[in-house]
């Protein structure tokens, strides 16, 4: 026991000496990073006529933290036509998928409305659109009931609200 105490005292004396403190690495107290929390949702409407689907959708953040950017995925149940005129901030990533940037979403606020018309391959009588967040700006979203949804649209020209 005396040997251990003696070694401990020698170690403390070495750490306290000016030579030891000059070369010792600083002690950094690293707290785990806490991600902000947001609750993203998407609201809008769709209509389809002759294989063309018109979409108008506005992202919303129920908070409690705002985010600088998010990415929403729009996945169609049928392939899109080869040529599309997509709005700025949107890109086709697969045969049936388009991804769009939302822009800034303040806490308890709305983002910019995303409006597009897509052409489907052929002229199906119905299509399902899956909407979900693929990136939430680094925020944690514990409520996925409002940022993941599917909307069935019939080729009737009627408007379907989500």
Secondary structure, DSSP 8 states (H G I E B T S, - for coil): -HHHHHHHHHHHHHHHSHHHHHHS------------B--EEEEEEEEEETTEEEEEEEEEE--SS-BS--EEEEEESS-B-S-----TTEEEEETTEEEEE---B-TTEEEEEEEEEEEBSS--SEEEEEEEEEE-TT-B---TTTTEEEEEEETTS--EE-
